[in-house]
Amino acid sequence: MIRQLKISGNPFIGIFSFTNNNITIVREDIGTHAETLKEALGTELILSTIAATDLAGIYIAGNNNGIILPYVIEDEELQLIEDMDINNCILNTKETAVGNLILSNDKGAIISPMLTDEQKLIEDALGVETTVASIGNHKYVGSVARTNNTGCLVHKEAKEEDISLIKDLLKVDVRMSTLNRGVPYIGACIIVNDKGAVVGESTTGIELSYVEDIMGV
């Protein structure tokens, strides 16, 4: 199931939310959009700030085995996550935008060169094989692509070797695309798990068809 949404007039919903197959963490002021998220993604919702901001999608990465959090997360925010019995790992690094720096599913993870020193921690928390790489010369690998366990949409500057890496490590089909009417930063425009996806309201019909076809939702 795919739904289109904008939050407070902003179609870049990927920056405001993180999801896996069990939970969706999203900014608190979503109001009636909560039902849309539940319907599309089939998860419990955690309405919370992260690092005292609305930018959960930028500050969180993960899969169905665990989530990665920045050290700037506040105690009460972490408590909400731990109350849901979610395996989590806090990275003590100045690179706090971990959602932009990790591309992961339940089969593997690509980690930005900016987090090389944290690779083992990330690997253990997510329970998957990892590699350190850029995508299309972009170090922000979580912002230029988004994946579930079926498919991955990636920035149009991805190289042939980048696509091969995604296919081999994450074991998914891959398609270069844009969302939100031509925006190449896929991660900012979508939240997706194995049950469904929510994309920015500006996303075109052709772009929606790519989400449906490649991600199987």
N, C-alpha and C positions, 0 to 999 in steps of 0.2 A: 504494500500500500504506500502510495506517495501522496503527500499533502504539500501545498504551497502556503507560505506564511511570511509575514513580516511582524517584527516586534517593535512597538513604539515607532512605527513608520520605517523601520530599518530592515531590508531584506537579507542582511548578512547574518543569518541566524546561526551559522557555524561558529561565530565568535562568542555567542552567548550561551552555548550549550555543549554538553558532552553526553554521549550515550554509548551503552553496550546493550546486550540482550536483556539485561536485568533492570538497570536503572538509567534514568536520565537526570542529569544535574543541569539546572537552568536558572537564570536570574529570577528573582522573586516576583516581579511585577507583571507576570504574563497573563493574569486574569483568566478570561474564558479560553485563551489559547491552550490552557492546560489539557483540556479534553481532546483537542486536536493532536497534541503530542502523544497522549496516552493511546489514542485510537491508532495513530500511524505507527508508533514504535513498540507498543505493547509492553511498556515497562512501568515500574513505579517511578514517581517523580520526587526529586529532592530539590526543593525551591530554596536556593541559597546564593549568597555572594561567594566568590572565591578570591582570596587575597584582598578582601574588602572592595571588590569590583564586581561588575556584572559579566565579566569576560571568562566564564567557565571554559569555553572552547579553546581559548588561548592558553589557559593555565593547567589544563588536564589532558593527559593522554592515557591510553590503556586499551584493554581488550576484555574478554569475559573472565579472564583469570585474575586480573588486578588492574589497579589504576596508579598512575604516576602523578605526584603532586609537587608543587614547588615549596621551598622552605618558608615562603611568605604567607602560606595559608594560615588563617587565624584559628585559634583553639576551638571556638564554637563552630566554625565551618567544618573542621576535621571531626568534631564530635558527631555531627549529623551523618557524616560518611561512615564512621565507625559504628554508629548505632544501627546501620543497615548491614553490618557484618561484612563489609567490603574489604578485601585484601588491598592494602595500599602501601606505597613506598614514597617517602619524601626525599627529594633530591636536595642536598645542601650545596647548591651551585648558584652562581650569580645569573646563570641563564634560566630565568624563571618561567619563560613562555614555553613550557614543555609541550603543550598541545600543538605548537607550531614546529616542534623540533623532532617529533616522533611520528612515524606512520606505522600502524600496527593492526594486526588481526590475531586470530587464535593460532596462526600457523607460523608467523614470523614478524619481525619488526625491522624497519630501516631507521637508523638513528643518525641525526645530524652530526657532522664533524664537531660541532660546538659542544656536544655531550660525550665526546670520546671517553673521557675519564669516568663517566657514569655507566658505561656499557654493561658491565657485569651486574650492577644493581638493577638496571632496567631489565636485563635478560632474566634474572631470577624472579623479579616481581611479575613479569608477564608470562613466564614459563614457556618461552619460545626462543628459537634461534634468532640472533640479531646480526646485523652488519652495519658498519658505519659508512655512509655514502651521502652524496648530494644527488639531487634530481634536476637535470637540466641546468646544472651549475648553480642551483638554488640550494642553500644550506637549510632553509626552512622547509624541510620535507613534509611536515604535517600541514603546511598551508597550501602547498602546490598539488596535493593529492588527498583523496579520501577513499577508504576501503572498508568492505565488510569481508565475510568469509567466502564470497562468491566472485566479486569483481572490484575493480579499482578504476576510478576516474582520475586522470592526471593532466597536469599543465601541458599545453601544446608545445612547450619548449623541451619536453622530455626527449632524451636521446634514445637511440635503439638499445644501447646497453642499459639504460635506466629501465626501460620497459621489460627487458629480459630479466633484470634483477628482480623487479616486482613480481613477475610471473613465477620465477624460480623460488624466491624466498617466501613470498606470501601465498603462493599457489592459487592465484586468481587470474581471471581474464582481465585485460587492461584495455582501456580506450582513452585516447587524448580527447579532451573536451573543454568546454567552458560552461559556466552556469550564470544565473542572474544576467542574462542577455549579454554574453560575451566576456564575462569576468574570468580570467584564467586561474585565479586563486581558489581552487575548488574547496579547500578546507573552510574558507570563510562563508561559503554559500550553502552548506548542506550538513545535516546530521543524519547518520544512517547506521542501522544495525542489520541483522539478518531477517528481521521481520518487516521492516519498512524504512521509509526515508521522509524527511521534511526538508524542503528546499526553499530558497528565497522566492518571494512572490514574483520577482521580475524574471524568473527562469522561463525560457521559451518552450514551446511544444516540442521542438526538435531536441533541445537539451534534456527535457523530461524523458523523452524516449530513450536517450542514452543511459540515463539513470536506471530506468526500468530494465532495459536490455542487458546491461553489463552487470548490474548488481542483483538482478533477480527479485526485485521487490515490486 
